[in-house]
Amino acid sequence: MANKVKNKTHKGLSKVIKKRKGGSYKYQPANKNHLTTHRSNASRRRRHHESEVTGSDLKRVKDILK
């Protein structure tokens, strides 16, 4: 019997994107840790919340994080 090749989890992506209880995937948006003094307060506030993986990226993320 031939050995079946298994896909490995992409470790870099698994540290950035987490799976929620309902099955969707969340991540923190970039550009919010430092060098934000020139940005408006509204722009900084928009980066406080987590984002959700949607659309065409969702299928690729699911395949990579198996």
Buried (B, 14 or more C-beta within 10 A) or exposed (E): EEEEEEEEEBEEBEEEBEBEEEEEBEBBEEEBEEEEEEBEEEEEEEBEEEEEBEEEEEEEBEEBBE
